[in-house]
């Protein structure tokens, strides 16, 4: 018990001592076959920030920089300034008598560049380049972690310098580990990786089968969410770099951000669908849509504005907390299907908090393999309980369906009883009504005979009325024709006002029709090729030559061509000019037609010119004389 207490408080006590004056001496780490590994913590590692990013190894190892290194006061160092290079110094007491070979290993696989300066027997330094920005094939050990061999022939204490440069803050977790333990640990680690990613695939296939069977979108959301979590874990563990894009280090920078974005989006969509928020919590459902929109906006900004914003992984706490709160709220409201959902997200929230403590480098939180992979374990537990939640929802829906079926069966039985009762009552009523109908049938027969005689009389009268209607309709048609003829003759032979004239030519369509009949009253002849066959053109009542395609409008080659006056008013002006033999003034025309006097003068002059040119033609034309003025000579 006392040993456990000392183990818990000793790191914090070491941190406090390192802050006291005179206790800044760097602690050397001894290589011992009794220990499998040693993680460099607190006073075992010192650091120097190269803000200008221009220091060399010769400067760093010089006496002038010896006292510029600062003691580490955190459980594990962290690079706070992504624009600077960070130098770390460790002191290892080598033991050539050791039976094991030893390596230095870096846990954080997201570090862009690591340069390890190792001493030899003459105290000369050689550089080893590591980091996620280098091709995976360049690694000495084909392992997800960054590692290098130590010179086991050295004896006594030797200083190692490590230069780290990364586009984002990283945890500098440096481990001294024996090769034997490294191999054993790596085999176990990859075995558990296989179990973890295998479970993700199993859960994905299970939900795919459920989607095929149930046709519910929540299963698709959960499949994409699981695959996104798997991709994120592969990025964080370095497995993706090793197996998916070993020759493309550039993917190491942003792939985890894309995976987290996809996991957040589909987690909220899955929460919406599983908990039926549209019905159970409408306000929270709207809030979820807002968070989805904001998260998508932030993702787009990361891609377009600054890719380094992907490092703010703490933002995922917002959708995660919202999903957890939503589950708790719906559960309190009585939706039992949310109970396993809340348990699963409790594990996930705990794993996220542990990961955040590691990222924030809380001094009392010791980084071990268990804590480092705690989020993966929590993901497994979350997947298990979410599967229970999905199954629970299916069971609840099935139970409700069974209850509904039982209720329907009871209602059908009740309906059947009511139907039998109603049929009995109806049978009695039908028998009574039949008796009454038989008694009245004789009366109805006599009445039918009377109605038959009346119908025959009515039919005869109807035929007579129809004959009279035919005669009246014929008389009405003749009368209407006579009225139209009288009206037309009156219009064509007397001075009438524009309102009465407009009854004959009320609109542009009527005028065009009259003009087309007048213009081509004999036959159509193309003015280009003299062809007599035509078709309809694009303009109303225009004609298009079927041979050369020349289209002639209805007002072309007439006195109305290039006239801006409404065509019915132009007709009336021609009629007035003809009926008055050109003696009506332009002022009078302007007053009658509500057109400017200058326009009336110009157009009336044009009409007079045509009248003078066609005196002989219109002299004996009678009521059709004014229409002869419309069509120009060829």
DODO-166963 format. One record per residue (C-alpha): residue number from 0; residue in one letter; z, x, y. Coordinates in steps of 0.2 Angstrom, whole numbers, plus 5000, padded with zeros to 4 digits. Example, Ala and Ser with C-alpha at 12.3 -4.5 7.8 and 13.67 -1.06 7.14 Angstrom:
[0 'A' [5039 5062 4978]]
[1 'S' [5036 5068 4995]]
end
This chain:
[0 'X' [5000 5000 5000]]
[1 'X' [5005 5014 5012]]
[2 'X' [4989 5023 5008]]
[3 'X' [4979 5008 5012]]
[4 'X' [4987 5006 5029]]
[5 'X' [4984 5024 5033]]
[6 'X' [4966 5022 5028]]
[7 'X' [4964 5008 5040]]
[8 'X' [4973 5015 5055]]
[9 'X' [4968 5034 5053]]
[10 'X' [4951 5032 5061]]
[11 'X' [4957 5023 5076]]
[12 'X' [4971 5036 5077]]
[13 'X' [4959 5050 5076]]
[14 'X' [4949 5042 5090]]
[15 'X' [4964 5041 5101]]
[16 'X' [4969 5059 5098]]
[17 'X' [4951 5065 5102]]
[18 'X' [4953 5057 5120]]
[19 'X' [4969 5067 5123]]
[20 'X' [4968 5084 5132]]
[21 'X' [4967 5099 5121]]
[22 'X' [4961 5089 5106]]
[23 'X' [4943 5091 5109]]
[24 'X' [4939 5104 5096]]
[25 'X' [4926 5099 5084]]
[26 'X' [4931 5097 5066]]
[27 'X' [4921 5106 5053]]
[28 'X' [4916 5097 5037]]
[29 'X' [4919 5107 5021]]
[30 'X' [4907 5105 5006]]
[31 'X' [4917 5101 4990]]
[32 'X' [4912 5096 4973]]
[33 'X' [4926 5084 4973]]
[34 'X' [4918 5073 4986]]
[35 'X' [4902 5063 4983]]
[36 'X' [4898 5061 5001]]
[37 'X' [4905 5063 5019]]
[38 'X' [4900 5052 5034]]
[39 'X' [4902 5061 5050]]
[40 'X' [4914 5052 5062]]
[41 'X' [4923 5054 5078]]
[42 'X' [4928 5073 5080]]
[43 'X' [4917 5079 5066]]
[44 'X' [4901 5076 5078]]
[45 'X' [4899 5080 5096]]
[46 'X' [4884 5075 5107]]
[47 'X' [4874 5080 5123]]
[48 'X' [4863 5068 5132]]
[49 'X' [4846 5076 5138]]
[50 'X' [4842 5064 5152]]
[51 'X' [4826 5073 5157]]
[52 'X' [4821 5076 5139]]
[53 'X' [4816 5094 5142]]
[54 'X' [4829 5105 5133]]
[55 'X' [4825 5117 5119]]
[56 'X' [4834 5123 5104]]
[57 'X' [4836 5140 5112]]
[58 'X' [4845 5132 5127]]
[59 'X' [4855 5120 5117]]
[60 'X' [4862 5134 5106]]
[61 'X' [4866 5146 5120]]
[62 'X' [4884 5149 5126]]
[63 'X' [4880 5140 5142]]
[64 'X' [4878 5123 5133]]
[65 'X' [4892 5126 5121]]
[66 'X' [4905 5117 5131]]
[67 'X' [4893 5104 5138]]
[68 'X' [4894 5094 5121]]
[69 'X' [4906 5079 5122]]
[70 'X' [4917 5074 5108]]
[71 'X' [4912 5058 5099]]
[72 'X' [4924 5044 5102]]
[73 'X' [4916 5031 5092]]
[74 'X' [4916 5027 5073]]
[75 'X' [4897 5032 5073]]
[76 'X' [4888 5038 5088]]
[77 'X' [4875 5027 5096]]
[78 'X' [4861 5032 5108]]
[79 'X' [4863 5021 5124]]
[80 'X' [4849 5027 5134]]
[81 'X' [4832 5025 5126]]
[82 'X' [4823 5035 5139]]
[83 'X' [4833 5051 5135]]
[84 'X' [4834 5063 5121]]
[85 'X' [4851 5065 5112]]
[86 'X' [4857 5081 5104]]
[87 'X' [4871 5081 5091]]
[88 'X' [4880 5096 5084]]
[89 'X' [4889 5096 5067]]
[90 'X' [4899 5110 5059]]
[91 'X' [4897 5112 5040]]
[92 'X' [4907 5124 5030]]
[93 'X' [4895 5129 5016]]
[94 'X' [4901 5134 4999]]
[95 'X' [4888 5144 4988]]
[96 'X' [4900 5141 4973]]
[97 'X' [4896 5123 4973]]
[98 'X' [4888 5116 4957]]
[99 'X' [4879 5103 4967]]
[100 'X' [4865 5103 4979]]
[101 'X' [4868 5094 4996]]
[102 'X' [4857 5085 5008]]
[103 'X' [4859 5077 5025]]
[104 'X' [4854 5059 5026]]
[105 'X' [4852 5047 5040]]
[106 'X' [4856 5029 5037]]
[107 'X' [4846 5021 5052]]
[108 'X' [4828 5020 5046]]
[109 'X' [4822 5014 5063]]
[110 'X' [4824 5031 5073]]
[111 'X' [4807 5036 5079]]
[112 'X' [4810 5055 5079]]
[113 'X' [4823 5066 5072]]
[114 'X' [4822 5085 5073]]
[115 'X' [4835 5094 5062]]
[116 'X' [4838 5113 5067]]
[117 'X' [4845 5121 5051]]
[118 'X' [4852 5139 5051]]
[119 'X' [4848 5152 5039]]
[120 'X' [4858 5168 5034]]
[121 'X' [4853 5177 5049]]
[122 'X' [4858 5162 5060]]
[123 'X' [4840 5159 5064]]
[124 'X' [4835 5140 5066]]
[125 'X' [4821 5131 5058]]
[126 'X' [4815 5114 5063]]
[127 'X' [4813 5099 5051]]
[128 'X' [4804 5084 5058]]
[129 'X' [4809 5066 5052]]
[130 'X' [4808 5049 5059]]
[131 'X' [4799 5032 5057]]
[132 'X' [4785 5037 5068]]
[133 'X' [4779 5050 5055]]
[134 'X' [4769 5045 5040]]
[135 'X' [4779 5040 5025]]
[136 'X' [4770 5053 5014]]
[137 'X' [4777 5067 5025]]
[138 'X' [4794 5064 5018]]
[139 'X' [4802 5076 5006]]
[140 'X' [4811 5062 4996]]
[141 'X' [4801 5046 4994]]
[142 'X' [4816 5036 4999]]
[143 'X' [4819 5023 5013]]
[144 'X' [4832 5034 5021]]
[145 'X' [4828 5050 5031]]
[146 'X' [4834 5065 5022]]
[147 'X' [4832 5084 5021]]
[148 'X' [4839 5098 5009]]
[149 'X' [4853 5110 5015]]
[150 'X' [4852 5128 5011]]
[151 'X' [4865 5129 4997]]
[152 'X' [4865 5148 4997]]
[153 'X' [4874 5149 5014]]
[154 'X' [4892 5153 5015]]
[155 'X' [4905 5148 5028]]
[156 'X' [4904 5137 5043]]
[157 'X' [4887 5135 5051]]
[158 'X' [4881 5124 5066]]
[159 'X' [4867 5111 5064]]
[160 'X' [4859 5104 5079]]
[161 'X' [4850 5087 5078]]
[162 'X' [4838 5080 5091]]
[163 'X' [4835 5061 5091]]
[164 'X' [4823 5052 5102]]
[165 'X' [4819 5033 5099]]
[166 'X' [4812 5019 5109]]
[167 'X' [4828 5008 5107]]
[168 'X' [4846 5012 5105]]
[169 'X' [4850 5017 5087]]
[170 'X' [4866 5021 5076]]
[171 'X' [4867 5039 5072]]
[172 'X' [4875 5038 5055]]
[173 'X' [4874 5055 5047]]
[174 'X' [4879 5058 5029]]
[175 'X' [4882 5074 5019]]
[176 'X' [4879 5069 5001]]
[177 'X' [4876 5078 4985]]
[178 'X' [4859 5076 4977]]
[179 'X' [4867 5070 4961]]
[180 'X' [4876 5056 4970]]
[181 'X' [4860 5053 4981]]
[182 'X' [4850 5050 4965]]
[183 'X' [4863 5038 4957]]
[184 'X' [4866 5029 4973]]
[185 'X' [4847 5027 4976]]
[186 'X' [4844 5020 4959]]
[187 'X' [4858 5007 4961]]
[188 'X' [4852 5003 4979]]
[189 'X' [4834 5000 4973]]
[190 'X' [4840 4990 4959]]
[191 'X' [4850 4978 4970]]
[192 'X' [4835 4978 4982]]
[193 'X' [4824 4971 4968]]
[194 'X' [4837 4958 4964]]
[195 'X' [4838 4953 4982]]
[196 'X' [4820 4952 4985]]
[197 'X' [4817 4944 4968]]
[198 'X' [4829 4930 4973]]
[199 'X' [4820 4927 4989]]
[200 'X' [4804 4925 4979]]
[201 'X' [4812 4914 4966]]
[202 'X' [4819 4903 4980]]
[203 'X' [4802 4903 4988]]
[204 'X' [4793 4898 4972]]
[205 'X' [4807 4885 4969]]
[206 'X' [4804 4877 4986]]
[207 'X' [4786 4878 4984]]
[208 'X' [4787 4867 4968]]
[209 'X' [4799 4855 4977]]
[210 'X' [4786 4853 4991]]
[211 'X' [4772 4850 4978]]
[212 'X' [4783 4837 4970]]
[213 'X' [4791 4829 4985]]
[214 'X' [4778 4832 4999]]
[215 'X' [4791 4835 5012]]
[216 'X' [4788 4848 5026]]
[217 'X' [4806 4855 5025]]
[218 'X' [4802 4864 5009]]
[219 'X' [4787 4873 5018]]
[220 'X' [4799 4877 5033]]
[221 'X' [4812 4885 5021]]
[222 'X' [4798 4895 5012]]
[223 'X' [4792 4903 5028]]
[224 'X' [4810 4906 5033]]
[225 'X' [4815 4914 5017]]
[226 'X' [4799 4925 5018]]
[227 'X' [4803 4930 5036]]
[228 'X' [4821 4935 5031]]
[229 'X' [4814 4945 5017]]
[230 'X' [4802 4954 5029]]
[231 'X' [4816 4957 5042]]
[232 'X' [4827 4965 5028]]
[233 'X' [4812 4975 5022]]
[234 'X' [4810 4982 5040]]
[235 'X' [4828 4985 5042]]
[236 'X' [4830 4994 5025]]
[237 'X' [4814 5004 5027]]
[238 'X' [4807 4996 5011]]
[239 'X' [4792 4988 5021]]
[240 'X' [4788 5006 5028]]
[241 'X' [4789 5013 5011]]
[242 'X' [4778 5000 5001]]
[243 'X' [4769 4989 5014]]
[244 'X' [4763 5000 5028]]
[245 'X' [4767 5018 5023]]
[246 'X' [4752 5025 5033]]
[247 'X' [4755 5014 5049]]
[248 'X' [4771 5019 5057]]
[249 'X' [4767 5009 5073]]
[250 'X' [4772 4993 5063]]
[251 'X' [4790 5000 5062]]
[252 'X' [4792 4996 5081]]
[253 'X' [4788 4978 5082]]
[254 'X' [4787 4970 5064]]
[255 'X' [4806 4967 5063]]
[256 'X' [4804 4957 5080]]
[257 'X' [4790 4947 5073]]
[258 'X' [4800 4943 5057]]
[259 'X' [4816 4938 5067]]
[260 'X' [4805 4927 5078]]
[261 'X' [4798 4918 5063]]
[262 'X' [4815 4917 5055]]
[263 'X' [4822 4909 5070]]
[264 'X' [4808 4896 5073]]
[265 'X' [4807 4890 5055]]
[266 'X' [4826 4890 5053]]
[267 'X' [4827 4877 5067]]
[268 'X' [4812 4867 5061]]
[269 'X' [4820 4867 5044]]
[270 'X' [4837 4862 5051]]
[271 'X' [4828 4847 5061]]
[272 'X' [4820 4841 5045]]
[273 'X' [4834 4843 5033]]
[274 'X' [4848 4835 5044]]
[275 'X' [4836 4822 5050]]
[276 'X' [4841 4826 5068]]
[277 'X' [4829 4813 5076]]
[278 'X' [4840 4799 5068]]
[279 'X' [4857 4808 5066]]
[280 'X' [4858 4818 5083]]
[281 'X' [4844 4813 5095]]
[282 'X' [4851 4824 5109]]
[283 'X' [4853 4839 5098]]
[284 'X' [4835 4836 5092]]
[285 'X' [4829 4838 5110]]
[286 'X' [4840 4853 5113]]
[287 'X' [4832 4861 5097]]
[288 'X' [4815 4858 5104]]
[289 'X' [4820 4866 5121]]
[290 'X' [4827 4882 5111]]
[291 'X' [4811 4883 5101]]
[292 'X' [4800 4883 5117]]
[293 'X' [4811 4896 5125]]
[294 'X' [4811 4907 5110]]
[295 'X' [4792 4906 5109]]
[296 'X' [4791 4910 5127]]
[297 'X' [4802 4926 5125]]
[298 'X' [4792 4931 5110]]
[299 'X' [4776 4930 5120]]
[300 'X' [4784 4940 5134]]
[301 'X' [4789 4953 5122]]
[302 'X' [4771 4955 5116]]
[303 'X' [4763 4954 5133]]
[304 'X' [4776 4962 5145]]
[305 'X' [4787 4974 5136]]
[306 'X' [4788 4977 5118]]
[307 'X' [4805 4985 5119]]
[308 'X' [4812 4968 5122]]
[309 'X' [4811 4966 5104]]
[310 'X' [4827 4977 5102]]
[311 'X' [4838 4963 5110]]
[312 'X' [4841 4955 5093]]
[313 'X' [4857 4947 5099]]
[314 'X' [4846 4933 5106]]
[315 'X' [4845 4927 5088]]
[316 'X' [4863 4922 5090]]
[317 'X' [4857 4907 5100]]
[318 'X' [4846 4898 5087]]
[319 'X' [4858 4903 5073]]
[320 'X' [4873 4896 5083]]
[321 'X' [4864 4880 5087]]
[322 'X' [4859 4877 5069]]
[323 'X' [4877 4880 5064]]
[324 'X' [4884 4868 5077]]
[325 'X' [4871 4855 5073]]
[326 'X' [4876 4856 5055]]
[327 'X' [4894 4854 5059]]
[328 'X' [4891 4840 5071]]
[329 'X' [4880 4830 5059]]
[330 'X' [4893 4833 5045]]
[331 'X' [4907 4826 5056]]
[332 'X' [4897 4811 5060]]
[333 'X' [4897 4807 5041]]
[334 'X' [4880 4815 5035]]
[335 'X' [4886 4822 5018]]
[336 'X' [4870 4831 5015]]
[337 'X' [4876 4844 5029]]
[338 'X' [4891 4850 5019]]
[339 'X' [4882 4864 5009]]
[340 'X' [4871 4868 5024]]
[341 'X' [4887 4872 5035]]
[342 'X' [4894 4882 5021]]
[343 'X' [4878 4892 5019]]
[344 'X' [4877 4895 5038]]
[345 'X' [4895 4900 5038]]
[346 'X' [4891 4915 5027]]
[347 'X' [4875 4919 5038]]
[348 'X' [4885 4918 5054]]
[349 'X' [4898 4930 5046]]
[350 'X' [4885 4942 5041]]
[351 'X' [4877 4941 5058]]
[352 'X' [4894 4945 5066]]
[353 'X' [4897 4960 5055]]
[354 'X' [4880 4967 5059]]
[355 'X' [4883 4964 5077]]
[356 'X' [4900 4974 5076]]
[357 'X' [4890 4988 5068]]
[358 'X' [4877 4987 5082]]
[359 'X' [4891 4987 5095]]
[360 'X' [4900 5001 5086]]
[361 'X' [4917 4993 5087]]
[362 'X' [4929 5008 5084]]
[363 'X' [4940 4999 5071]]
[364 'X' [4925 4993 5061]]
[365 'X' [4921 5006 5048]]
[366 'X' [4902 5007 5042]]
[367 'X' [4901 5007 5023]]
[368 'X' [4888 5002 5011]]
[369 'X' [4897 4986 5009]]
[370 'X' [4897 4982 5027]]
[371 'X' [4880 4989 5030]]
[372 'X' [4872 4977 5017]]
[373 'X' [4884 4963 5021]]
[374 'X' [4870 4953 5030]]
[375 'X' [4859 4954 5014]]
[376 'X' [4873 4947 5004]]
[377 'X' [4876 4933 5016]]
[378 'X' [4858 4929 5016]]
[379 'X' [4859 4927 4997]]
[380 'X' [4874 4916 4999]]
[381 'X' [4865 4906 5012]]
[382 'X' [4850 4904 5001]]
[383 'X' [4861 4898 4987]]
[384 'X' [4870 4885 4997]]
[385 'X' [4855 4879 5006]]
[386 'X' [4847 4876 4989]]
[387 'X' [4863 4866 4985]]
[388 'X' [4860 4857 5002]]
[389 'X' [4842 4852 4998]]
[390 'X' [4847 4846 4981]]
[391 'X' [4862 4837 4988]]
[392 'X' [4850 4828 5000]]
[393 'X' [4838 4824 4986]]
[394 'X' [4853 4817 4976]]
[395 'X' [4859 4806 4991]]
[396 'X' [4841 4800 4994]]
[397 'X' [4840 4796 4975]]
[398 'X' [4857 4787 4976]]
[399 'X' [4851 4777 4991]]
[400 'X' [4835 4773 4982]]
[401 'X' [4845 4767 4967]]
[402 'X' [4856 4756 4978]]
[403 'X' [4841 4749 4987]]
[404 'X' [4833 4745 4970]]
[405 'X' [4849 4736 4964]]
[406 'X' [4850 4727 4980]]
[407 'X' [4831 4722 4978]]
[408 'X' [4834 4716 4960]]
[409 'X' [4849 4705 4966]]
[410 'X' [4839 4698 4980]]
[411 'X' [4824 4694 4968]]
[412 'X' [4837 4685 4956]]
[413 'X' [4843 4675 4970]]
[414 'X' [4825 4671 4976]]
[415 'X' [4821 4666 4958]]
[416 'X' [4836 4654 4958]]
[417 'X' [4831 4647 4975]]
[418 'X' [4813 4645 4969]]
[419 'X' [4818 4635 4953]]
[420 'X' [4829 4624 4964]]
[421 'X' [4815 4621 4977]]
[422 'X' [4803 4618 4963]]
[423 'X' [4814 4604 4956]]
[424 'X' [4816 4596 4973]]
[425 'X' [4797 4597 4976]]
[426 'X' [4793 4589 4959]]
[427 'X' [4804 4574 4963]]
[428 'X' [4796 4573 4980]]
[429 'X' [4778 4575 4973]]
[430 'X' [4781 4561 4961]]
[431 'X' [4788 4549 4974]]
[432 'X' [4773 4554 4986]]
[433 'X' [4761 4551 4972]]
[434 'X' [4767 4534 4969]]
[435 'X' [4765 4530 4988]]
[436 'X' [4748 4537 4988]]
[437 'X' [4742 4526 4973]]
[438 'X' [4749 4511 4982]]
[439 'X' [4739 4516 4998]]
[440 'X' [4723 4521 4989]]
[441 'X' [4716 4504 4988]]
[442 'X' [4719 4502 5007]]
[443 'X' [4710 4518 5010]]
[444 'X' [4695 4513 4999]]
[445 'X' [4692 4498 5010]]
[446 'X' [4694 4507 5026]]
[447 'X' [4682 4520 5019]]
[448 'X' [4669 4507 5017]]
[449 'X' [4671 4501 5035]]
[450 'X' [4670 4519 5041]]
[451 'X' [4654 4522 5031]]
[452 'X' [4645 4508 5040]]
[453 'X' [4651 4513 5057]]
[454 'X' [4645 4531 5053]]
[455 'X' [4628 4525 5049]]
[456 'X' [4627 4516 5065]]
[457 'X' [4634 4531 5075]]
[458 'X' [4621 4542 5066]]
[459 'X' [4607 4530 5072]]
[460 'X' [4613 4531 5089]]
[461 'X' [4615 4550 5088]]
[462 'X' [4597 4551 5083]]
[463 'X' [4591 4540 5098]]
[464 'X' [4602 4550 5110]]
[465 'X' [4594 4567 5104]]
[466 'X' [4577 4560 5106]]
[467 'X' [4581 4555 5124]]
[468 'X' [4589 4572 5127]]
[469 'X' [4573 4580 5122]]
[470 'X' [4563 4570 5134]]
[471 'X' [4576 4573 5148]]
[472 'X' [4575 4592 5145]]
[473 'X' [4556 4592 5146]]
[474 'X' [4557 4582 5162]]
[475 'X' [4570 4595 5169]]
[476 'X' [4560 4609 5164]]
[477 'X' [4545 4602 5173]]
[478 'X' [4555 4598 5188]]
[479 'X' [4563 4615 5189]]
[480 'X' [4545 4623 5188]]
[481 'X' [4539 4611 5201]]
[482 'X' [4554 4616 5212]]
[483 'X' [4551 4635 5210]]
[484 'X' [4533 4633 5213]]
[485 'X' [4536 4623 5229]]
[486 'X' [4549 4636 5235]]
[487 'X' [4538 4650 5231]]
[488 'X' [4523 4642 5240]]
[489 'X' [4534 4638 5255]]
[490 'X' [4540 4656 5255]]
[491 'X' [4523 4663 5254]]
[492 'X' [4515 4651 5267]]
[493 'X' [4529 4648 5280]]
[494 'X' [4541 4657 5291]]
[495 'X' [4557 4658 5281]]
[496 'X' [4573 4668 5285]]
[497 'X' [4579 4683 5274]]
[498 'X' [4592 4673 5264]]
[499 'X' [4578 4661 5258]]
[500 'X' [4566 4675 5255]]
[501 'X' [4579 4684 5245]]
[502 'X' [4580 4670 5232]]
[503 'X' [4563 4675 5226]]
[504 'X' [4566 4694 5227]]
[505 'X' [4585 4695 5226]]
[506 'X' [4587 4713 5221]]
[507 'X' [4579 4730 5217]]
[508 'X' [4575 4725 5199]]
[509 'X' [4565 4710 5204]]
[510 'X' [4556 4719 5217]]
[511 'X' [4551 4733 5205]]
[512 'X' [4545 4721 5192]]
[513 'X' [4534 4712 5205]]
[514 'X' [4528 4728 5211]]
[515 'X' [4523 4734 5194]]
[516 'X' [4514 4718 5190]]
[517 'X' [4504 4719 5206]]
[518 'X' [4500 4738 5205]]
[519 'X' [4494 4737 5187]]
[520 'X' [4488 4719 5186]]
[521 'X' [4471 4725 5180]]
[522 'X' [4475 4740 5168]]
[523 'X' [4485 4756 5169]]
[524 'X' [4474 4772 5172]]
[525 'X' [4482 4789 5172]]
[526 'X' [4478 4798 5189]]
[527 'X' [4478 4815 5180]]
[528 'X' [4468 4813 5165]]
[529 'X' [4461 4794 5166]]
[530 'X' [4470 4790 5150]]
[531 'X' [4474 4771 5148]]
[532 'X' [4488 4772 5136]]
[533 'X' [4506 4774 5142]]
[534 'X' [4524 4773 5138]]
[535 'X' [4540 4769 5148]]
[536 'X' [4546 4783 5159]]
[537 'X' [4563 4788 5165]]
[538 'X' [4563 4778 5181]]
[539 'X' [4564 4758 5180]]
[540 'X' [4546 4751 5177]]
[541 'X' [4538 4768 5179]]
[542 'X' [4524 4772 5167]]
[543 'X' [4521 4789 5157]]
[544 'X' [4504 4794 5151]]
[545 'X' [4504 4796 5132]]
[546 'X' [4491 4810 5133]]
[547 'X' [4496 4822 5147]]
[548 'X' [4514 4816 5150]]
[549 'X' [4512 4812 5169]]
[550 'X' [4524 4800 5174]]
[551 'X' [4520 4788 5189]]
[552 'X' [4534 4778 5197]]
[553 'X' [4532 4760 5202]]
[554 'X' [4532 4764 5221]]
[555 'X' [4520 4779 5220]]
[556 'X' [4504 4777 5230]]
[557 'X' [4511 4761 5238]]
[558 'X' [4516 4757 5256]]
[559 'X' [4534 4758 5250]]
[560 'X' [4533 4777 5245]]
[561 'X' [4545 4788 5254]]
[562 'X' [4553 4773 5262]]
[563 'X' [4572 4773 5264]]
[564 'X' [4573 4755 5268]]
[565 'X' [4580 4744 5254]]
[566 'X' [4565 4737 5245]]
[567 'X' [4569 4719 5247]]
[568 'X' [4571 4721 5266]]
[569 'X' [4554 4731 5266]]
[570 'X' [4546 4717 5256]]
[571 'X' [4552 4704 5270]]
[572 'X' [4546 4716 5284]]
[573 'X' [4529 4716 5276]]
[574 'X' [4529 4697 5274]]
[575 'X' [4535 4695 5292]]
[576 'X' [4522 4707 5299]]
[577 'X' [4508 4698 5289]]
[578 'X' [4514 4680 5293]]
[579 'X' [4515 4684 5312]]
[580 'X' [4499 4695 5311]]
[581 'X' [4508 4710 5317]]
[582 'X' [4515 4701 5333]]
[583 'X' [4533 4702 5329]]
[584 'X' [4542 4716 5339]]
[585 'X' [4553 4730 5331]]
[586 'X' [4568 4724 5341]]
[587 'X' [4566 4707 5332]]
[588 'X' [4564 4715 5315]]
[589 'X' [4580 4726 5319]]
[590 'X' [4590 4710 5323]]
[591 'X' [4584 4701 5308]]
[592 'X' [4586 4715 5295]]
[593 'X' [4601 4724 5302]]
[594 'X' [4591 4740 5303]]
[595 'X' [4589 4753 5317]]
[596 'X' [4575 4748 5329]]
[597 'X' [4567 4766 5328]]
[598 'X' [4566 4764 5309]]
[599 'X' [4559 4746 5311]]
[600 'X' [4546 4752 5323]]
[601 'X' [4540 4767 5312]]
[602 'X' [4538 4756 5297]]
[603 'X' [4530 4741 5306]]
[604 'X' [4518 4754 5314]]
[605 'X' [4513 4759 5296]]
[606 'X' [4511 4741 5290]]
[607 'X' [4500 4737 5306]]
[608 'X' [4489 4752 5301]]
[609 'X' [4486 4746 5284]]
[610 'X' [4483 4728 5290]]
[611 'X' [4470 4735 5302]]
[612 'X' [4462 4745 5288]]
[613 'X' [4461 4729 5276]]
[614 'X' [4456 4715 5288]]
[615 'X' [4442 4709 5278]]
[616 'X' [4452 4710 5261]]
[617 'X' [4467 4700 5268]]
[618 'X' [4457 4688 5279]]
[619 'X' [4454 4675 5265]]
[620 'X' [4469 4680 5254]]
[621 'X' [4480 4665 5258]]
[622 'X' [4498 4666 5253]]
[623 'X' [4495 4682 5243]]
[624 'X' [4489 4691 5258]]
[625 'X' [4505 4700 5262]]
[626 'X' [4506 4707 5244]]
[627 'X' [4489 4715 5246]]
[628 'X' [4497 4726 5260]]
[629 'X' [4509 4734 5247]]
[630 'X' [4497 4744 5236]]
[631 'X' [4488 4758 5245]]
[632 'X' [4470 4762 5241]]
[633 'X' [4467 4776 5230]]
end
